[in-house]
Amino acid sequence: MREQRKRLTGVVSSDKMDKTVVVTVSVTQRHPRYGKVLRLVKKYKAHDEENTCRLGDRVQIIESRPISRHKRWSVVSILEHAE
């Protein structure tokens, strides 16, 4: 069966909470009428069970069941570490 959960890639912008990171996801898209390129930025709270993510890490997150009031995403993997 095909995996139907959404996957996003972003950068960790906050790791101050326990087992939670805030991931900032940037998407570029064209305006449908005017054609201007827009950069949309959205923040997601993601579950990080082992507290391995650090500020500036590039991570991949996946949609999951509601874990708390605002958490609906989980960290799948760390793609690259911050320097």
Contacts in CASP RR format, 6 or more apart in sequence:
PFRMAT RR
TARGET T0000
AUTHOR 0000-0000-0000
METHOD contacts of the structure
MODEL  1
MREQRKRLTGVVSSDKMDKTVVVTVSVTQRHPRYGKVLRLVKKYKAHDEE
NTCRLGDRVQIIESRPISRHKRWSVVSILEHAE
5 62 0 8 1.000
5 63 0 8 1.000
5 64 0 8 1.000
6 62 0 8 1.000
6 63 0 8 1.000
7 60 0 8 1.000
7 61 0 8 1.000
7 62 0 8 1.000
7 63 0 8 1.000
7 76 0 8 1.000
8 23 0 8 1.000
8 25 0 8 1.000
8 44 0 8 1.000
8 60 0 8 1.000
8 61 0 8 1.000
8 73 0 8 1.000
9 25 0 8 1.000
9 58 0 8 1.000
9 59 0 8 1.000
9 60 0 8 1.000
9 61 0 8 1.000
9 79 0 8 1.000
10 23 0 8 1.000
10 24 0 8 1.000
10 25 0 8 1.000
10 26 0 8 1.000
10 58 0 8 1.000
10 59 0 8 1.000
10 60 0 8 1.000
10 61 0 8 1.000
11 23 0 8 1.000
11 24 0 8 1.000
11 56 0 8 1.000
11 57 0 8 1.000
11 58 0 8 1.000
11 59 0 8 1.000
12 21 0 8 1.000
12 22 0 8 1.000
12 23 0 8 1.000
12 24 0 8 1.000
12 53 0 8 1.000
12 54 0 8 1.000
12 55 0 8 1.000
12 56 0 8 1.000
12 57 0 8 1.000
12 59 0 8 1.000
12 82 0 8 1.000
13 22 0 8 1.000
13 23 0 8 1.000
13 24 0 8 1.000
13 43 0 8 1.000
13 55 0 8 1.000
13 56 0 8 1.000
14 21 0 8 1.000
14 22 0 8 1.000
14 55 0 8 1.000
15 21 0 8 1.000
15 22 0 8 1.000
15 48 0 8 1.000
15 51 0 8 1.000
15 53 0 8 1.000
15 54 0 8 1.000
15 55 0 8 1.000
18 51 0 8 1.000
19 47 0 8 1.000
19 48 0 8 1.000
19 49 0 8 1.000
19 51 0 8 1.000
20 45 0 8 1.000
20 46 0 8 1.000
20 47 0 8 1.000
20 48 0 8 1.000
20 68 0 8 1.000
20 71 0 8 1.000
21 45 0 8 1.000
21 46 0 8 1.000
21 48 0 8 1.000
21 53 0 8 1.000
21 59 0 8 1.000
21 75 0 8 1.000
22 43 0 8 1.000
22 44 0 8 1.000
22 45 0 8 1.000
22 46 0 8 1.000
23 43 0 8 1.000
23 44 0 8 1.000
23 45 0 8 1.000
23 46 0 8 1.000
23 59 0 8 1.000
23 61 0 8 1.000
23 73 0 8 1.000
23 75 0 8 1.000
24 41 0 8 1.000
24 42 0 8 1.000
24 43 0 8 1.000
25 41 0 8 1.000
25 42 0 8 1.000
25 43 0 8 1.000
25 44 0 8 1.000
26 39 0 8 1.000
26 40 0 8 1.000
26 41 0 8 1.000
27 39 0 8 1.000
27 40 0 8 1.000
27 41 0 8 1.000
27 42 0 8 1.000
28 37 0 8 1.000
28 38 0 8 1.000
28 39 0 8 1.000
28 40 0 8 1.000
29 37 0 8 1.000
29 38 0 8 1.000
29 40 0 8 1.000
30 36 0 8 1.000
30 37 0 8 1.000
30 38 0 8 1.000
31 37 0 8 1.000
31 38 0 8 1.000
44 61 0 8 1.000
44 72 0 8 1.000
44 73 0 8 1.000
45 70 0 8 1.000
45 71 0 8 1.000
45 72 0 8 1.000
45 73 0 8 1.000
46 59 0 8 1.000
46 61 0 8 1.000
46 71 0 8 1.000
46 73 0 8 1.000
46 74 0 8 1.000
46 75 0 8 1.000
47 64 0 8 1.000
47 67 0 8 1.000
47 71 0 8 1.000
47 73 0 8 1.000
47 74 0 8 1.000
47 75 0 8 1.000
48 74 0 8 1.000
48 75 0 8 1.000
52 78 0 8 1.000
53 59 0 8 1.000
53 75 0 8 1.000
53 78 0 8 1.000
54 81 0 8 1.000
54 82 0 8 1.000
55 82 0 8 1.000
56 82 0 8 1.000
57 78 0 8 1.000
57 79 0 8 1.000
57 80 0 8 1.000
57 81 0 8 1.000
57 82 0 8 1.000
58 78 0 8 1.000
58 79 0 8 1.000
58 80 0 8 1.000
59 75 0 8 1.000
59 76 0 8 1.000
59 77 0 8 1.000
59 78 0 8 1.000
59 79 0 8 1.000
60 75 0 8 1.000
60 76 0 8 1.000
60 77 0 8 1.000
60 79 0 8 1.000
61 73 0 8 1.000
61 74 0 8 1.000
61 75 0 8 1.000
61 76 0 8 1.000
62 73 0 8 1.000
62 74 0 8 1.000
62 76 0 8 1.000
63 72 0 8 1.000
63 73 0 8 1.000
64 72 0 8 1.000
64 73 0 8 1.000
64 74 0 8 1.000
65 72 0 8 1.000
66 72 0 8 1.000
67 74 0 8 1.000
END
